[in-house]
Amino acid sequence: MRKSRYSDSQIMAILKQNEDGAKVPDPCRENGMSAPMFYKWCSKFGGMDASLMKRLRELEEENK
């Protein structure tokens, strides 16, 4: 599997921008990513904190 271009902390920061009231195109433009990728992250990581995100990735690696 390809390594993500963004670290877990960067993903959390990008999602947090939207929670704080930024419209979706703004963080996408600032970070050079697409809106579909943003929505994919929202569905996968929305409502998580960094420790839960790390645990999810560990479990995904175990299941390979």
N, CA, C and O atoms as a Maestro MAE file, in Angstrom:
{
 s_m_m2io_version
 :::
 2.0.0
}

f_m_ct {
 s_m_title
 :::
 protein
 m_atom[256] {
  # First column is atom index #
  i_m_mmod_type
  r_m_x_coord
  r_m_y_coord
  r_m_z_coord
  i_m_residue_number
  s_m_chain_name
  s_m_pdb_residue_name
  s_m_pdb_atom_name
  i_m_atomic_number
  :::
  1 25 0.842 -1.179 0.000 1 A "MET " " N  " 7
  2 3 0.000 0.000 0.000 1 A "MET " " CA " 6
  3 2 0.885 1.238 0.000 1 A "MET " " C  " 6
  4 15 1.936 1.266 0.640 1 A "MET " " O  " 8
  5 25 0.457 2.237 -0.709 2 A "ARG " " N  " 7
  6 3 1.204 3.482 -0.812 2 A "ARG " " CA " 6
  7 2 1.130 4.257 0.504 2 A "ARG " " C  " 6
  8 15 0.074 4.341 1.131 2 A "ARG " " O  " 8
  9 25 2.252 4.811 0.903 3 A "LYS " " N  " 7
  10 3 2.297 5.608 2.121 3 A "LYS " " CA " 6
  11 2 1.584 6.935 1.880 3 A "LYS " " C  " 6
  12 15 1.731 7.551 0.825 3 A "LYS " " O  " 8
  13 25 0.825 7.354 2.855 4 A "SER " " N  " 7
  14 3 0.062 8.592 2.738 4 A "SER " " CA " 6
  15 2 0.998 9.794 2.651 4 A "SER " " C  " 6
  16 15 2.056 9.831 3.278 4 A "SER " " O  " 8
  17 25 0.586 10.752 1.874 5 A "ARG " " N  " 7
  18 3 1.349 11.994 1.735 5 A "ARG " " CA " 6
  19 2 1.203 12.858 2.980 5 A "ARG " " C  " 6
  20 15 2.035 13.726 3.247 5 A "ARG " " O  " 8
  21 25 0.148 12.615 3.733 6 A "TYR " " N  " 7
  22 3 -0.167 13.415 4.909 6 A "TYR " " CA " 6
  23 2 -0.031 12.568 6.167 6 A "TYR " " C  " 6
  24 15 -0.421 11.400 6.186 6 A "TYR " " O  " 8
  25 25 0.519 13.160 7.209 7 A "SER " " N  " 7
  26 3 0.626 12.458 8.488 7 A "SER " " CA " 6
  27 2 -0.724 12.503 9.195 7 A "SER " " C  " 6
  28 15 -1.618 13.259 8.813 7 A "SER " " O  " 8
  29 25 -0.853 11.686 10.226 8 A "ASP " " N  " 7
  30 3 -2.104 11.670 10.988 8 A "ASP " " CA " 6
  31 2 -2.411 13.037 11.581 8 A "ASP " " C  " 6
  32 15 -3.562 13.473 11.585 8 A "ASP " " O  " 8
  33 25 -1.390 13.706 12.079 9 A "SER " " N  " 7
  34 3 -1.624 15.021 12.684 9 A "SER " " CA " 6
  35 2 -2.046 16.047 11.631 9 A "SER " " C  " 6
  36 15 -2.852 16.931 11.924 9 A "SER " " O  " 8
  37 25 -1.516 15.944 10.416 10 A "GLN " " N  " 7
  38 3 -1.929 16.860 9.356 10 A "GLN " " CA " 6
  39 2 -3.387 16.614 8.965 10 A "GLN " " C  " 6
  40 15 -4.149 17.556 8.746 10 A "GLN " " O  " 8
  41 25 -3.763 15.343 8.881 11 A "ILE " " N  " 7
  42 3 -5.146 15.012 8.542 11 A "ILE " " CA " 6
  43 2 -6.083 15.568 9.603 11 A "ILE " " C  " 6
  44 15 -7.116 16.153 9.279 11 A "ILE " " O  " 8
  45 25 -5.725 15.388 10.865 12 A "MET " " N  " 7
  46 3 -6.565 15.900 11.947 12 A "MET " " CA " 6
  47 2 -6.673 17.421 11.884 12 A "MET " " C  " 6
  48 15 -7.747 17.974 12.123 12 A "MET " " O  " 8
  49 25 -5.579 18.099 11.565 13 A "ALA " " N  " 7
  50 3 -5.597 19.566 11.472 13 A "ALA " " CA " 6
  51 2 -6.493 20.032 10.326 13 A "ALA " " C  " 6
  52 15 -7.217 21.019 10.460 13 A "ALA " " O  " 8
  53 25 -6.444 19.323 9.204 14 A "ILE " " N  " 7
  54 3 -7.270 19.687 8.056 14 A "ILE " " CA " 6
  55 2 -8.751 19.488 8.380 14 A "ILE " " C  " 6
  56 15 -9.579 20.340 8.058 14 A "ILE " " O  " 8
  57 25 -9.079 18.374 9.009 15 A "LEU " " N  " 7
  58 3 -10.473 18.123 9.388 15 A "LEU " " CA " 6
  59 2 -10.948 19.123 10.438 15 A "LEU " " C  " 6
  60 15 -12.111 19.528 10.438 15 A "LEU " " O  " 8
  61 25 -10.049 19.515 11.324 16 A "LYS " " N  " 7
  62 3 -10.391 20.482 12.376 16 A "LYS " " CA " 6
  63 2 -10.721 21.848 11.768 16 A "LYS " " C  " 6
  64 15 -11.606 22.545 12.264 16 A "LYS " " O  " 8
  65 25 -10.018 22.235 10.697 17 A "GLN " " N  " 7
  66 3 -10.307 23.510 10.036 17 A "GLN " " CA " 6
  67 2 -11.763 23.555 9.599 17 A "GLN " " C  " 6
  68 15 -12.434 24.575 9.754 17 A "GLN " " O  " 8
  69 25 -12.245 22.455 9.058 18 A "ASN " " N  " 7
  70 3 -13.628 22.405 8.606 18 A "ASN " " CA " 6
  71 2 -14.586 22.461 9.783 18 A "ASN " " C  " 6
  72 15 -15.623 23.120 9.706 18 A "ASN " " O  " 8
  73 25 -14.254 21.779 10.870 19 A "GLU " " N  " 7
  74 3 -15.100 21.808 12.055 19 A "GLU " " CA " 6
  75 2 -15.180 23.217 12.642 19 A "GLU " " C  " 6
  76 15 -16.194 23.600 13.225 19 A "GLU " " O  " 8
  77 25 -14.101 23.981 12.481 20 A "ASP " " N  " 7
  78 3 -14.060 25.338 13.013 20 A "ASP " " CA " 6
  79 2 -14.785 26.342 12.129 20 A "ASP " " C  " 6
  80 15 -14.847 27.526 12.463 20 A "ASP " " O  " 8
  81 25 -15.334 25.886 11.004 21 A "GLY " " N  " 7
  82 3 -16.150 26.776 10.189 21 A "GLY " " CA " 6
  83 2 -15.620 27.083 8.802 21 A "GLY " " C  " 6
  84 15 -16.274 27.806 8.050 21 A "GLY " " O  " 8
  85 25 -14.468 26.564 8.438 22 A "ALA " " N  " 7
  86 3 -13.939 26.812 7.099 22 A "ALA " " CA " 6
  87 2 -14.733 25.999 6.082 22 A "ALA " " C  " 6
  88 15 -15.130 24.868 6.362 22 A "ALA " " O  " 8
  89 25 -14.961 26.562 4.925 23 A "LYS " " N  " 7
  90 3 -15.631 25.830 3.855 23 A "LYS " " CA " 6
  91 2 -14.654 24.812 3.269 23 A "LYS " " C  " 6
  92 15 -13.441 25.012 3.329 23 A "LYS " " O  " 8
  93 25 -15.168 23.734 2.709 24 A "VAL " " N  " 7
  94 3 -14.334 22.619 2.241 24 A "VAL " " CA " 6
  95 2 -13.273 23.044 1.223 24 A "VAL " " C  " 6
  96 15 -12.134 22.592 1.347 24 A "VAL " " O  " 8
  97 25 -13.569 23.879 0.230 25 A "PRO " " N  " 7
  98 3 -12.528 24.214 -0.746 25 A "PRO " " CA " 6
  99 2 -11.306 24.934 -0.148 25 A "PRO " " C  " 6
  100 15 -10.206 24.832 -0.692 25 A "PRO " " O  " 8
  101 25 -11.491 25.655 0.959 26 A "ASP " " N  " 7
  102 3 -10.378 26.408 1.536 26 A "ASP " " CA " 6
  103 2 -9.251 25.515 2.052 26 A "ASP " " C  " 6
  104 15 -8.111 25.695 1.624 26 A "ASP " " O  " 8
  105 25 -9.513 24.554 2.956 27 A "PRO " " N  " 7
  106 3 -8.408 23.697 3.394 27 A "PRO " " CA " 6
  107 2 -7.860 22.821 2.273 27 A "PRO " " C  " 6
  108 15 -6.678 22.479 2.267 27 A "PRO " " O  " 8
  109 25 -8.724 22.459 1.326 28 A "CYS " " N  " 7
  110 3 -8.253 21.641 0.197 28 A "CYS " " CA " 6
  111 2 -7.244 22.415 -0.644 28 A "CYS " " C  " 6
  112 15 -6.204 21.882 -1.032 28 A "CYS " " O  " 8
  113 25 -7.559 23.663 -0.917 29 A "ARG " " N  " 7
  114 3 -6.667 24.495 -1.719 29 A "ARG " " CA " 6
  115 2 -5.360 24.757 -0.988 29 A "ARG " " C  " 6
  116 15 -4.288 24.712 -1.591 29 A "ARG " " O  " 8
  117 25 -5.446 25.033 0.315 30 A "GLU " " N  " 7
  118 3 -4.244 25.327 1.101 30 A "GLU " " CA " 6
  119 2 -3.292 24.137 1.177 30 A "GLU " " C  " 6
  120 15 -2.075 24.312 1.236 30 A "GLU " " O  " 8
  121 25 -3.849 22.931 1.175 31 A "ASN " " N  " 7
  122 3 -3.036 21.734 1.360 31 A "ASN " " CA " 6
  123 2 -2.814 20.933 0.085 31 A "ASN " " C  " 6
  124 15 -2.191 19.872 0.122 31 A "ASN " " O  " 8
  125 25 -3.314 21.425 -1.036 32 A "GLY " " N  " 7
  126 3 -3.078 20.769 -2.314 32 A "GLY " " CA " 6
  127 2 -3.729 19.404 -2.425 32 A "GLY " " C  " 6
  128 15 -3.107 18.446 -2.882 32 A "GLY " " O  " 8
  129 25 -4.975 19.318 -2.008 33 A "MET " " N  " 7
  130 3 -5.689 18.051 -2.075 33 A "MET " " CA " 6
  131 2 -7.047 18.264 -2.714 33 A "MET " " C  " 6
  132 15 -7.485 19.400 -2.896 33 A "MET " " O  " 8
  133 25 -7.714 17.167 -3.054 34 A "SER " " N  " 7
  134 3 -9.018 17.272 -3.701 34 A "SER " " CA " 6
  135 2 -10.141 17.202 -2.673 34 A "SER " " C  " 6
  136 15 -9.964 16.694 -1.566 34 A "SER " " O  " 8
  137 25 -11.286 17.717 -3.061 35 A "ALA " " N  " 7
  138 3 -12.463 17.656 -2.191 35 A "ALA " " CA " 6
  139 2 -12.914 16.219 -1.940 35 A "ALA " " C  " 6
  140 15 -13.296 15.898 -0.814 35 A "ALA " " O  " 8
  141 25 -12.883 15.325 -2.963 36 A "PRO " " N  " 7
  142 3 -13.259 13.932 -2.663 36 A "PRO " " CA " 6
  143 2 -12.369 13.277 -1.611 36 A "PRO " " C  " 6
  144 15 -12.849 12.478 -0.807 36 A "PRO " " O  " 8
  145 25 -11.082 13.606 -1.610 37 A "MET " " N  " 7
  146 3 -10.182 13.065 -0.591 37 A "MET " " CA " 6
  147 2 -10.581 13.593 0.792 37 A "MET " " C  " 6
  148 15 -10.555 12.861 1.781 37 A "MET " " O  " 8
  149 25 -10.942 14.855 0.840 38 A "PHE " " N  " 7
  150 3 -11.384 15.443 2.111 38 A "PHE " " CA " 6
  151 2 -12.606 14.707 2.640 38 A "PHE " " C  " 6
  152 15 -12.658 14.364 3.822 38 A "PHE " " O  " 8
  153 25 -13.589 14.461 1.780 39 A "TYR " " N  " 7
  154 3 -14.807 13.788 2.217 39 A "TYR " " CA " 6
  155 2 -14.531 12.333 2.591 39 A "TYR " " C  " 6
  156 15 -15.184 11.785 3.479 39 A "TYR " " O  " 8
  157 25 -13.573 11.714 1.920 40 A "LYS " " N  " 7
  158 3 -13.181 10.345 2.277 40 A "LYS " " CA " 6
  159 2 -12.604 10.329 3.689 40 A "LYS " " C  " 6
  160 15 -12.929 9.450 4.487 40 A "LYS " " O  " 8
  161 25 -11.750 11.299 3.994 41 A "TRP " " N  " 7
  162 3 -11.184 11.397 5.346 41 A "TRP " " CA " 6
  163 2 -12.283 11.668 6.372 41 A "TRP " " C  " 6
  164 15 -12.265 11.105 7.466 41 A "TRP " " O  " 8
  165 25 -13.232 12.524 6.022 42 A "CYS " " N  " 7
  166 3 -14.333 12.816 6.951 42 A "CYS " " CA " 6
  167 2 -15.099 11.555 7.308 42 A "CYS " " C  " 6
  168 15 -15.430 11.331 8.472 42 A "CYS " " O  " 8
  169 25 -15.380 10.736 6.315 43 A "SER " " N  " 7
  170 3 -16.142 9.522 6.591 43 A "SER " " CA " 6
  171 2 -15.322 8.509 7.365 43 A "SER " " C  " 6
  172 15 -15.866 7.747 8.164 43 A "SER " " O  " 8
  173 25 -14.011 8.495 7.135 44 A "LYS " " N  " 7
  174 3 -13.161 7.505 7.789 44 A "LYS " " CA " 6
  175 2 -12.683 7.960 9.166 44 A "LYS " " C  " 6
  176 15 -12.686 7.172 10.111 44 A "LYS " " O  " 8
  177 25 -12.275 9.211 9.289 45 A "PHE " " N  " 7
  178 3 -11.650 9.697 10.510 45 A "PHE " " CA " 6
  179 2 -12.477 10.729 11.274 45 A "PHE " " C  " 6
  180 15 -12.031 11.207 12.317 45 A "PHE " " O  " 8
  181 25 -13.648 11.083 10.796 46 A "GLY " " N  " 7
  182 3 -14.459 12.093 11.454 46 A "GLY " " CA " 6
  183 2 -14.810 11.706 12.881 46 A "GLY " " C  " 6
  184 15 -15.264 10.589 13.129 46 A "GLY " " O  " 8
  185 25 -14.606 12.603 13.804 47 A "GLY " " N  " 7
  186 3 -14.937 12.356 15.204 47 A "GLY " " CA " 6
  187 2 -13.851 11.632 15.989 47 A "GLY " " C  " 6
  188 15 -14.023 11.362 17.178 47 A "GLY " " O  " 8
  189 25 -12.739 11.316 15.341 48 A "MET " " N  " 7
  190 3 -11.646 10.624 16.032 48 A "MET " " CA " 6
  191 2 -10.622 11.626 16.535 48 A "MET " " C  " 6
  192 15 -10.528 12.752 16.045 48 A "MET " " O  " 8
  193 25 -9.858 11.187 17.525 49 A "ASP " " N  " 7
  194 3 -8.694 11.961 17.909 49 A "ASP " " CA " 6
  195 2 -7.463 11.208 17.395 49 A "ASP " " C  " 6
  196 15 -7.601 10.137 16.805 49 A "ASP " " O  " 8
  197 25 -6.288 11.745 17.607 50 A "ALA " " N  " 7
  198 3 -5.070 11.185 17.027 50 A "ALA " " CA " 6
  199 2 -4.794 9.762 17.505 50 A "ALA " " C  " 6
  200 15 -4.333 8.935 16.719 50 A "ALA " " O  " 8
  201 25 -5.066 9.455 18.774 51 A "SER " " N  " 7
  202 3 -4.778 8.118 19.280 51 A "SER " " CA " 6
  203 2 -5.693 7.069 18.640 51 A "SER " " C  " 6
  204 15 -5.250 5.961 18.337 51 A "SER " " O  " 8
  205 25 -6.956 7.412 18.435 52 A "LEU " " N  " 7
  206 3 -7.873 6.483 17.771 52 A "LEU " " CA " 6
  207 2 -7.483 6.270 16.313 52 A "LEU " " C  " 6
  208 15 -7.587 5.161 15.790 52 A "LEU " " O  " 8
  209 25 -7.037 7.333 15.664 53 A "MET " " N  " 7
  210 3 -6.611 7.226 14.275 53 A "MET " " CA " 6
  211 2 -5.400 6.296 14.160 53 A "MET " " C  " 6
  212 15 -5.327 5.471 13.250 53 A "MET " " O  " 8
  213 25 -4.459 6.439 15.084 54 A "LYS " " N  " 7
  214 3 -3.274 5.591 15.075 54 A "LYS " " CA " 6
  215 2 -3.669 4.129 15.273 54 A "LYS " " C  " 6
  216 15 -3.144 3.247 14.593 54 A "LYS " " O  " 8
  217 25 -4.585 3.870 16.197 55 A "ARG " " N  " 7
  218 3 -5.037 2.512 16.471 55 A "ARG " " CA " 6
  219 2 -5.739 1.918 15.256 55 A "ARG " " C  " 6
  220 15 -5.542 0.742 14.953 55 A "ARG " " O  " 8
  221 25 -6.547 2.696 14.558 56 A "LEU " " N  " 7
  222 3 -7.233 2.238 13.360 56 A "LEU " " CA " 6
  223 2 -6.224 1.822 12.297 56 A "LEU " " C  " 6
  224 15 -6.382 0.777 11.665 56 A "LEU " " O  " 8
  225 25 -5.204 2.621 12.101 57 A "ARG " " N  " 7
  226 3 -4.184 2.286 11.103 57 A "ARG " " CA " 6
  227 2 -3.425 1.021 11.487 57 A "ARG " " C  " 6
  228 15 -3.084 0.221 10.616 57 A "ARG " " O  " 8
  229 25 -3.153 0.825 12.790 58 A "GLU " " N  " 7
  230 3 -2.484 -0.396 13.236 58 A "GLU " " CA " 6
  231 2 -3.355 -1.613 12.933 58 A "GLU " " C  " 6
  232 15 -2.849 -2.638 12.475 58 A "GLU " " O  " 8
  233 25 -4.649 -1.509 13.185 59 A "LEU " " N  " 7
  234 3 -5.545 -2.622 12.918 59 A "LEU " " CA " 6
  235 2 -5.631 -2.926 11.427 59 A "LEU " " C  " 6
  236 15 -5.708 -4.091 11.035 59 A "LEU " " O  " 8
  237 25 -5.619 -1.887 10.592 60 A "GLU " " N  " 7
  238 3 -5.639 -2.095 9.152 60 A "GLU " " CA " 6
  239 2 -4.391 -2.826 8.686 60 A "GLU " " C  " 6
  240 15 -4.465 -3.685 7.807 60 A "GLU " " O  " 8
  241 25 -3.242 -2.490 9.269 61 A "GLU " " N  " 7
  242 3 -1.995 -3.154 8.916 61 A "GLU " " CA " 6
  243 2 -2.007 -4.623 9.336 61 A "GLU " " C  " 6
  244 15 -1.481 -5.473 8.617 61 A "GLU " " O  " 8
  245 25 -2.598 -4.929 10.485 62 A "GLU " " N  " 7
  246 3 -2.681 -6.310 10.963 62 A "GLU " " CA " 6
  247 2 -3.539 -7.173 10.052 62 A "GLU " " C  " 6
  248 15 -3.258 -8.358 9.875 62 A "GLU " " O  " 8
  249 25 -4.567 -6.599 9.480 63 A "ASN " " N  " 7
  250 3 -5.497 -7.359 8.662 63 A "ASN " " CA " 6
  251 2 -4.994 -7.611 7.254 63 A "ASN " " C  " 6
  252 15 -5.670 -8.295 6.487 63 A "ASN " " O  " 8
  253 25 -3.868 -7.102 6.893 64 A "LYS " " N  " 7
  254 3 -3.343 -7.315 5.542 64 A "LYS " " CA " 6
  255 2 -2.755 -8.673 5.391 64 A "LYS " " C  " 6
  256 15 -2.267 -9.018 4.314 64 A "LYS " " O  " 8
  :::
 }
 m_bond[255] {
  # First column is bond index #
  i_m_from
  i_m_to
  i_m_order
  :::
  1 1 2 1
  2 2 3 1
  3 3 4 2
  4 3 5 1
  5 5 6 1
  6 6 7 1
  7 7 8 2
  8 7 9 1
  9 9 10 1
  10 10 11 1
  11 11 12 2
  12 11 13 1
  13 13 14 1
  14 14 15 1
  15 15 16 2
  16 15 17 1
  17 17 18 1
  18 18 19 1
  19 19 20 2
  20 19 21 1
  21 21 22 1
  22 22 23 1
  23 23 24 2
  24 23 25 1
  25 25 26 1
  26 26 27 1
  27 27 28 2
  28 27 29 1
  29 29 30 1
  30 30 31 1
  31 31 32 2
  32 31 33 1
  33 33 34 1
  34 34 35 1
  35 35 36 2
  36 35 37 1
  37 37 38 1
  38 38 39 1
  39 39 40 2
  40 39 41 1
  41 41 42 1
  42 42 43 1
  43 43 44 2
  44 43 45 1
  45 45 46 1
  46 46 47 1
  47 47 48 2
  48 47 49 1
  49 49 50 1
  50 50 51 1
  51 51 52 2
  52 51 53 1
  53 53 54 1
  54 54 55 1
  55 55 56 2
  56 55 57 1
  57 57 58 1
  58 58 59 1
  59 59 60 2
  60 59 61 1
  61 61 62 1
  62 62 63 1
  63 63 64 2
  64 63 65 1
  65 65 66 1
  66 66 67 1
  67 67 68 2
  68 67 69 1
  69 69 70 1
  70 70 71 1
  71 71 72 2
  72 71 73 1
  73 73 74 1
  74 74 75 1
  75 75 76 2
  76 75 77 1
  77 77 78 1
  78 78 79 1
  79 79 80 2
  80 79 81 1
  81 81 82 1
  82 82 83 1
  83 83 84 2
  84 83 85 1
  85 85 86 1
  86 86 87 1
  87 87 88 2
  88 87 89 1
  89 89 90 1
  90 90 91 1
  91 91 92 2
  92 91 93 1
  93 93 94 1
  94 94 95 1
  95 95 96 2
  96 95 97 1
  97 97 98 1
  98 98 99 1
  99 99 100 2
  100 99 101 1
  101 101 102 1
  102 102 103 1
  103 103 104 2
  104 103 105 1
  105 105 106 1
  106 106 107 1
  107 107 108 2
  108 107 109 1
  109 109 110 1
  110 110 111 1
  111 111 112 2
  112 111 113 1
  113 113 114 1
  114 114 115 1
  115 115 116 2
  116 115 117 1
  117 117 118 1
  118 118 119 1
  119 119 120 2
  120 119 121 1
  121 121 122 1
  122 122 123 1
  123 123 124 2
  124 123 125 1
  125 125 126 1
  126 126 127 1
  127 127 128 2
  128 127 129 1
  129 129 130 1
  130 130 131 1
  131 131 132 2
  132 131 133 1
  133 133 134 1
  134 134 135 1
  135 135 136 2
  136 135 137 1
  137 137 138 1
  138 138 139 1
  139 139 140 2
  140 139 141 1
  141 141 142 1
  142 142 143 1
  143 143 144 2
  144 143 145 1
  145 145 146 1
  146 146 147 1
  147 147 148 2
  148 147 149 1
  149 149 150 1
  150 150 151 1
  151 151 152 2
  152 151 153 1
  153 153 154 1
  154 154 155 1
  155 155 156 2
  156 155 157 1
  157 157 158 1
  158 158 159 1
  159 159 160 2
  160 159 161 1
  161 161 162 1
  162 162 163 1
  163 163 164 2
  164 163 165 1
  165 165 166 1
  166 166 167 1
  167 167 168 2
  168 167 169 1
  169 169 170 1
  170 170 171 1
  171 171 172 2
  172 171 173 1
  173 173 174 1
  174 174 175 1
  175 175 176 2
  176 175 177 1
  177 177 178 1
  178 178 179 1
  179 179 180 2
  180 179 181 1
  181 181 182 1
  182 182 183 1
  183 183 184 2
  184 183 185 1
  185 185 186 1
  186 186 187 1
  187 187 188 2
  188 187 189 1
  189 189 190 1
  190 190 191 1
  191 191 192 2
  192 191 193 1
  193 193 194 1
  194 194 195 1
  195 195 196 2
  196 195 197 1
  197 197 198 1
  198 198 199 1
  199 199 200 2
  200 199 201 1
  201 201 202 1
  202 202 203 1
  203 203 204 2
  204 203 205 1
  205 205 206 1
  206 206 207 1
  207 207 208 2
  208 207 209 1
  209 209 210 1
  210 210 211 1
  211 211 212 2
  212 211 213 1
  213 213 214 1
  214 214 215 1
  215 215 216 2
  216 215 217 1
  217 217 218 1
  218 218 219 1
  219 219 220 2
  220 219 221 1
  221 221 222 1
  222 222 223 1
  223 223 224 2
  224 223 225 1
  225 225 226 1
  226 226 227 1
  227 227 228 2
  228 227 229 1
  229 229 230 1
  230 230 231 1
  231 231 232 2
  232 231 233 1
  233 233 234 1
  234 234 235 1
  235 235 236 2
  236 235 237 1
  237 237 238 1
  238 238 239 1
  239 239 240 2
  240 239 241 1
  241 241 242 1
  242 242 243 1
  243 243 244 2
  244 243 245 1
  245 245 246 1
  246 246 247 1
  247 247 248 2
  248 247 249 1
  249 249 250 1
  250 250 251 1
  251 251 252 2
  252 251 253 1
  253 253 254 1
  254 254 255 1
  255 255 256 2
  :::
 }
}
